[in-house]
């Protein structure tokens, strides 16, 4: 029974693209930084990697510092 649950969760996780992205791209990038350094990471991943990092932080920070306070001020979100 336990083996069937493990197989089910493994199949379920492999279907989600976010888990695939995390498994192959992010973990691999961490390994590259630990073994060869940040300079090698940018050589291998190129400008796309930098674009992903900048985009992530731009979206996250705009949500935290602009959109959520605006919604609170307008009374849409009540805390």
N, C-alpha and C positions, 0 to 999 in steps of 0.2 A: 504494500500500500504506500509506504513512504517513498519507494523508488518511483512509483507512478506519479506522485506529486512532484518529485524533483524533475522528472522528465517533462511534465506539463509546464512547470514554471520555466524551465530552460527553453522550451519551444515558444512560450509566451513572450519571454524577454527577447528572444532573437527576432521576433516579429516587429517589435517597436524600433523605429529608426533612431530614436534618441539613444537607446541603449547600444545600438550598433555604432553610432557615432562616438559615444563615450568609450566603448570598448576598443575600437581600432584607432581612433584619431587622438583622443585626449591622453589616454594611457601611453600610447606610443610616443607622443610628444614629450610627456614627462620623462620617459626613459631616455629619450635623446638628450634632453637637458641635463639629466643626471650623469650620463656617460660622457657626453662631448661638449656640453655647454650651450649657452643661449645663442651664440654666434652660429653654431652648426644647425641649430633648429631653424633659424631664419634662412640658412642656405638651403636646407631640405624642403621646408614648407613654403618659403617665399613670401611675397607680399600678401597672399591670401590669408595667411595665418595672422598677420598683423591687422588686416581688415576685419577678421572675425573678432579679435580681441577688442578693437576699438568700437565695433558695432555693439558688442555685448555690453560694454560699460556705458555707452551712450544711451542705449535703451533702458538699462537698469537705473542709471542716475536720473534720466528724465522722468521715469515713473516715480522714483522716490522723492525727488526734490521739486518737481514741477506739477505733474498730473495729480498725485494724491493730495498735496496741500491745496491745489485749486479746487478739487472736488469737496474737500472738507470745508473750505471757505464758502463755497456755494451752497453748502448744506445737503449735498447729495449723499455724502457719506457722513454719518454721525458717529462720533466717538464718545 
